[in-house]
């Protein structure tokens, strides 16, 4: 959700520059089930535009209509949306609507937090009632101890609170620079992930070759200095070169990614792991568990775009710790 909040901040800044008011909508509670869960947000603008979503698209216009009083008088309020009769979802959404003004100091602190890949926390204070006004609002707290609110309104912290930790933007490190790496990079950025590319020094590429990627460098596994390769990072090796893949596996043992995917046929997996043992006999079972080769889920993918989709789906299943199967087999709630 961090990338959605980042997009909200970016749009709010542009709106403020053009004299457009902003209201932040946050789902803070839920009775029953819904398309999306508490913690989702969207930005409502006085020009009628919206960024983000609190549902699948059917709730948003109604929320914008009911936010008009907040644009008018600047008073935060709680609204409910009963989806049992209109959406086919068996739930009632409780949505906090609050004036949303971002200060220059907040923008600097938020940008630094993203750059340093630090988590931050948002506490949203509300009452679980039907439409009502009150001293409601959100407080954001950064790792450096700084806190910020989104308006000058007083917030009563004796109200109920919805607390949410937002992790750093998920990072995908792609090792390879061919056509299939471009497809994987493009789809990953559409998920809101940060994408870094490492290409071969023999065939360097430019940032313009990978639209929306954060960085592109040409380097060898022995010389590169990796940083922030942790539980919020996945690595996909797309060299199409056995020796190069092995060298990268040796290098990645120094890091702690949540996922390592390697392209290639299944028959080369045993040979790759055996040679890894020869080079680094101390390799741990924990590291081996992170290696997925061939990378991707078995969905019959054939084209580079389909293969990219299968890899990203597998990474997401690892992040969310989900066993993969068809949702049609579920008889209860989709989300626990």
VEXDREN-2710 file (C-alpha; in Angstrom, 1 decimal):
% VEXDREN-2710
k/r/px/py/pz
1/UNK/0.0/0.0/0.0
2/UNK/3.0/2.3/0.3
3/UNK/3.1/2.9/-3.5
4/UNK/-0.6/4.0/-3.4
5/UNK/0.1/6.4/-0.5
6/UNK/3.0/7.8/-2.5
7/UNK/0.8/8.4/-5.5
8/UNK/-1.7/10.2/-3.2
9/UNK/1.0/12.5/-1.9
10/UNK/2.3/13.3/-5.3
11/UNK/-1.2/14.2/-6.6
12/UNK/-2.0/16.2/-3.4
13/UNK/1.1/18.3/-3.9
14/UNK/0.2/19.1/-7.5
15/UNK/-3.4/19.9/-6.5
16/UNK/-2.1/22.3/-3.8
17/UNK/0.1/24.1/-6.3
18/UNK/-3.1/24.8/-8.4
19/UNK/-5.3/25.8/-5.5
20/UNK/-7.3/22.6/-5.5
21/UNK/-8.5/21.2/-2.2
22/UNK/-7.9/17.7/-1.1
23/UNK/-9.7/15.3/1.2
24/UNK/-8.3/11.9/2.3
25/UNK/-10.6/8.9/2.5
26/UNK/-9.4/6.0/4.6
27/UNK/-11.3/2.8/5.3
28/UNK/-10.8/2.4/9.1
29/UNK/-13.1/-0.4/10.0
30/UNK/-15.3/-3.1/8.4
31/UNK/-18.2/-5.3/9.4
32/UNK/-18.3/-8.4/7.3
33/UNK/-16.4/-8.7/4.0
34/UNK/-15.5/-6.2/1.3
35/UNK/-13.5/-5.9/-1.9
36/UNK/-10.7/-4.1/0.0
37/UNK/-9.8/-4.0/3.6
38/UNK/-9.2/-1.3/6.3
39/UNK/-6.1/0.7/5.5
40/UNK/-6.9/1.5/1.9
41/UNK/-7.0/5.1/1.0
42/UNK/-7.9/7.5/-1.8
43/UNK/-7.5/11.2/-2.5
44/UNK/-10.6/13.2/-3.3
45/UNK/-10.1/16.6/-5.0
46/UNK/-12.4/19.6/-5.2
47/UNK/-12.2/19.4/-9.0
48/UNK/-14.0/16.0/-8.9
49/UNK/-10.9/13.9/-9.6
50/UNK/-9.8/10.9/-7.5
51/UNK/-6.6/9.0/-6.9
52/UNK/-6.6/5.5/-5.5
53/UNK/-9.7/3.5/-4.5
54/UNK/-11.4/2.2/-1.4
55/UNK/-13.3/-0.5/-3.3
56/UNK/-13.5/-2.0/-6.8
57/UNK/-14.8/1.2/-8.3
58/UNK/-18.5/1.1/-7.3
59/UNK/-18.1/3.1/-4.0
60/UNK/-15.9/5.9/-5.0
61/UNK/-18.4/8.3/-6.6
62/UNK/-20.6/8.0/-3.5
63/UNK/-17.7/8.8/-1.2
64/UNK/-16.8/11.8/-3.3
65/UNK/-20.4/13.1/-3.1
66/UNK/-20.5/12.7/0.7
67/UNK/-17.1/14.4/1.0
68/UNK/-18.4/17.7/-0.2
69/UNK/-19.2/18.9/3.3
70/UNK/-15.5/18.4/4.2
71/UNK/-14.4/20.6/1.3
72/UNK/-17.0/23.2/2.4
73/UNK/-16.3/23.4/6.2
74/UNK/-13.0/21.5/6.7
75/UNK/-14.6/19.2/9.4
76/UNK/-13.6/15.6/9.5
77/UNK/-16.3/13.0/9.6
78/UNK/-17.0/9.3/9.5
79/UNK/-19.3/7.8/6.8
80/UNK/-20.5/4.3/6.3
81/UNK/-21.2/2.4/3.1
82/UNK/-23.4/-0.7/3.2
83/UNK/-22.4/-3.0/0.4
84/UNK/-24.8/-5.8/1.4
85/UNK/-27.6/-4.4/-0.8
86/UNK/-25.6/-2.7/-3.5
87/UNK/-22.3/-4.6/-4.1
88/UNK/-22.9/-8.2/-3.4
89/UNK/-20.3/-7.9/-0.7
90/UNK/-21.5/-8.8/2.8
91/UNK/-20.0/-5.9/4.6
92/UNK/-20.3/-2.3/5.9
93/UNK/-17.3/0.0/5.3
94/UNK/-16.5/2.7/7.9
95/UNK/-14.6/5.5/6.1
96/UNK/-12.8/8.5/7.6
97/UNK/-12.9/11.7/5.5
98/UNK/-10.4/14.3/6.6
99/UNK/-9.0/17.5/5.1
100/UNK/-5.6/16.7/3.5
101/UNK/-2.9/19.4/3.4
102/UNK/0.7/18.3/3.1
103/UNK/3.4/20.7/4.4
104/UNK/6.8/21.3/2.9
105/UNK/8.4/19.7/6.0
106/UNK/6.2/16.6/5.6
107/UNK/7.1/16.2/1.9
108/UNK/10.9/16.3/2.8
109/UNK/10.5/13.8/5.6
110/UNK/8.3/11.5/3.6
111/UNK/10.7/11.6/0.6
112/UNK/13.7/10.9/2.8
113/UNK/11.8/8.0/4.4
114/UNK/11.1/6.5/0.9
115/UNK/14.7/7.0/-0.2
116/UNK/16.1/5.3/3.0
117/UNK/13.6/2.5/2.6
118/UNK/12.2/3.0/6.1
119/UNK/8.8/1.9/7.4
120/UNK/6.4/4.4/8.8
121/UNK/3.2/4.2/10.8
122/UNK/-0.2/5.9/10.3
123/UNK/-2.8/6.1/13.2
124/UNK/-6.3/7.1/12.2
125/UNK/-8.7/8.1/15.0
126/UNK/-12.4/7.6/14.5
127/UNK/-15.7/6.4/15.9
128/UNK/-17.4/3.4/14.7
129/UNK/-20.8/5.0/14.0
130/UNK/-22.9/6.0/11.0
131/UNK/-22.3/9.5/9.5
132/UNK/-20.9/11.7/12.3
133/UNK/-18.6/14.6/12.8
134/UNK/-15.8/14.8/15.4
135/UNK/-12.2/15.4/16.2
136/UNK/-11.1/12.7/13.8
137/UNK/-8.0/12.5/11.8
138/UNK/-4.7/10.7/11.1
139/UNK/-1.2/11.0/12.5
140/UNK/1.8/9.7/10.6
141/UNK/5.0/8.8/12.5
142/UNK/8.4/8.3/10.8
143/UNK/11.3/6.2/12.0
144/UNK/13.3/9.4/12.9
145/UNK/10.6/10.2/15.5
146/UNK/8.9/13.0/13.5
147/UNK/5.1/13.1/13.4
148/UNK/2.7/14.9/11.2
149/UNK/-1.0/15.4/10.8
150/UNK/-2.8/16.3/7.6
151/UNK/-4.7/19.3/8.8
152/UNK/-4.8/21.8/11.6
153/UNK/-7.9/20.2/13.1
154/UNK/-7.7/18.9/16.7
155/UNK/-7.5/15.1/16.9
156/UNK/-9.1/13.4/19.9
157/UNK/-6.9/10.4/20.7
158/UNK/-9.5/9.0/23.0
159/UNK/-11.4/7.8/20.0
160/UNK/-10.9/4.4/18.5
161/UNK/-7.7/4.1/16.4
162/UNK/-6.8/2.1/13.3
163/UNK/-3.0/1.6/13.2
164/UNK/-1.2/0.6/10.1
165/UNK/2.5/0.0/9.4
166/UNK/3.5/0.8/5.9
167/UNK/6.7/-1.0/4.8
168/UNK/9.2/0.4/2.3
169/UNK/8.3/0.1/-1.4
170/UNK/8.9/-3.5/-2.5
171/UNK/12.1/-3.7/-4.6
172/UNK/12.7/-6.0/-7.6
173/UNK/16.3/-6.5/-8.6
174/UNK/16.5/-7.8/-12.2
175/UNK/19.8/-9.3/-13.3
176/UNK/19.8/-9.3/-17.1
177/UNK/19.1/-6.8/-19.8
178/UNK/17.3/-8.7/-22.6
179/UNK/13.8/-8.3/-24.0
180/UNK/12.3/-10.5/-21.3
181/UNK/13.8/-8.4/-18.6
182/UNK/12.2/-5.3/-20.0
183/UNK/8.8/-7.0/-19.9
184/UNK/9.3/-8.1/-16.3
185/UNK/10.4/-4.6/-15.3
186/UNK/7.4/-3.0/-17.0
187/UNK/4.9/-5.2/-15.2
188/UNK/6.6/-4.9/-11.8
189/UNK/6.5/-1.1/-12.0
190/UNK/2.8/-1.3/-12.7
191/UNK/2.5/-3.1/-9.3
192/UNK/4.2/-0.1/-7.7
193/UNK/7.5/-1.9/-7.1
194/UNK/10.8/-0.2/-7.3
195/UNK/12.9/-1.9/-10.0
196/UNK/16.7/-1.9/-10.3
197/UNK/18.4/-3.5/-13.3
198/UNK/21.9/-5.0/-13.4
199/UNK/23.1/-5.8/-16.9
200/UNK/26.3/-7.4/-18.2
201/UNK/29.3/-5.2/-18.6
202/UNK/29.7/-6.7/-22.1
203/UNK/26.2/-5.4/-23.1
204/UNK/25.4/-2.3/-21.0
205/UNK/21.9/-0.7/-21.3
206/UNK/20.5/2.7/-20.5
207/UNK/17.7/3.8/-18.2
208/UNK/15.7/4.7/-21.3
209/UNK/15.7/0.9/-22.2
210/UNK/13.7/0.2/-19.1
211/UNK/10.7/2.5/-18.8
212/UNK/10.0/3.5/-15.2
213/UNK/12.9/1.5/-13.7
214/UNK/14.7/3.3/-10.9
215/UNK/18.2/2.5/-12.0
216/UNK/20.2/0.6/-14.6
217/UNK/23.9/-0.3/-14.2
218/UNK/26.3/-2.7/-15.9
219/UNK/28.4/-4.6/-13.3
220/UNK/29.8/-8.1/-12.5
221/UNK/28.6/-10.0/-9.4
222/UNK/32.2/-9.9/-8.0
223/UNK/32.5/-6.1/-8.2
224/UNK/29.0/-4.9/-7.5
225/UNK/28.1/-3.4/-4.1
226/UNK/24.5/-4.3/-3.2
227/UNK/22.4/-2.5/-0.6
228/UNK/18.9/-2.8/0.8
229/UNK/18.6/-6.4/-0.5
230/UNK/16.4/-7.6/2.4
231/UNK/13.0/-9.1/3.1
232/UNK/11.4/-6.4/1.0
233/UNK/13.4/-7.4/-2.0
234/UNK/13.1/-10.1/-4.7
235/UNK/15.8/-10.9/-7.2
236/UNK/15.2/-12.4/-10.6
237/UNK/18.3/-13.7/-12.5
238/UNK/17.6/-13.6/-16.3
239/UNK/21.1/-14.0/-17.8
240/UNK/20.4/-17.1/-19.9
241/UNK/24.0/-18.1/-18.9
242/UNK/24.7/-21.0/-16.5
243/UNK/28.1/-19.7/-15.3
244/UNK/26.8/-16.2/-14.8
245/UNK/23.8/-17.5/-12.8
246/UNK/26.1/-19.5/-10.5
247/UNK/28.3/-16.4/-9.9
248/UNK/25.3/-14.4/-8.9
249/UNK/24.0/-17.1/-6.5
250/UNK/27.4/-17.0/-4.8
251/UNK/27.2/-13.3/-4.5
252/UNK/23.6/-13.2/-3.2
253/UNK/24.5/-15.4/-0.2
254/UNK/25.8/-12.1/1.3
255/UNK/22.3/-10.6/1.1
256/UNK/18.9/-11.5/2.5
257/UNK/16.2/-11.3/-0.3
258/UNK/12.9/-12.9/0.3
259/UNK/12.9/-14.5/-3.2
260/UNK/15.5/-15.5/-5.8
261/UNK/14.1/-16.6/-9.2
262/UNK/16.3/-18.0/-12.0
263/UNK/15.2/-18.6/-15.6
264/UNK/16.1/-21.8/-17.2
265/UNK/15.0/-25.4/-17.7
266/UNK/14.1/-27.6/-14.8
267/UNK/16.9/-30.1/-15.7
268/UNK/19.6/-27.5/-15.0
269/UNK/18.4/-26.9/-11.4
270/UNK/20.2/-29.9/-9.9
271/UNK/23.4/-29.1/-11.7
272/UNK/23.2/-25.4/-10.6
273/UNK/22.7/-26.3/-7.0
274/UNK/25.4/-29.0/-7.0
275/UNK/27.9/-26.5/-8.3
276/UNK/26.8/-24.0/-5.8
277/UNK/27.6/-26.5/-3.0
278/UNK/31.1/-27.0/-4.6
279/UNK/31.8/-23.3/-4.5
280/UNK/30.2/-22.6/-1.2
281/UNK/29.9/-25.7/1.0
282/UNK/28.6/-23.6/3.8
283/UNK/25.4/-22.6/1.9
284/UNK/22.4/-22.7/4.3
285/UNK/19.1/-24.4/3.9
286/UNK/17.4/-21.1/4.5
287/UNK/19.2/-19.6/1.4
288/UNK/18.3/-22.6/-0.7
289/UNK/14.7/-22.3/0.2
290/UNK/14.6/-18.9/-1.4
291/UNK/15.8/-20.1/-4.8
292/UNK/13.0/-20.7/-7.3
293/UNK/14.2/-22.2/-10.6
294/UNK/12.6/-22.3/-13.0
295/UNK/11.1/-19.1/-11.8
296/UNK/7.3/-18.6/-12.0
297/UNK/4.0/-20.4/-11.5
298/UNK/2.9/-23.2/-13.8
299/UNK/0.1/-21.3/-15.6
300/UNK/1.1/-22.3/-19.1
301/UNK/3.1/-19.1/-19.8
302/UNK/4.7/-18.9/-23.2
303/UNK/5.3/-15.4/-24.3
304/UNK/7.7/-13.0/-22.4
305/UNK/4.7/-11.1/-21.1
306/UNK/3.1/-14.3/-19.8
307/UNK/6.3/-15.5/-18.2
308/UNK/6.7/-12.1/-16.5
309/UNK/3.2/-12.5/-15.1
310/UNK/3.9/-16.0/-13.8
311/UNK/7.1/-14.8/-12.1
312/UNK/5.4/-11.8/-10.4
313/UNK/2.6/-14.0/-9.3
314/UNK/5.0/-16.4/-7.7
315/UNK/6.9/-13.5/-5.9
316/UNK/3.6/-12.2/-4.6
317/UNK/2.6/-15.6/-3.3
318/UNK/5.9/-15.8/-1.4
319/UNK/5.6/-12.3/0.0
320/UNK/2.0/-13.0/1.2
321/UNK/2.9/-16.6/2.3
322/UNK/0.0/-18.0/0.3
323/UNK/-0.3/-21.5/-1.2
324/UNK/-1.3/-21.1/-4.8
325/UNK/-4.7/-22.5/-6.0
326/UNK/-7.8/-21.3/-7.8
327/UNK/-10.1/-19.1/-5.7
328/UNK/-13.1/-21.0/-6.9
329/UNK/-12.1/-23.7/-4.4
330/UNK/-12.7/-21.3/-1.5
331/UNK/-16.0/-21.7/0.2
332/UNK/-15.5/-19.0/2.9
333/UNK/-13.8/-15.6/3.0
334/UNK/-11.0/-14.9/0.5
335/UNK/-9.0/-12.9/3.1
336/UNK/-8.5/-14.1/6.6
END
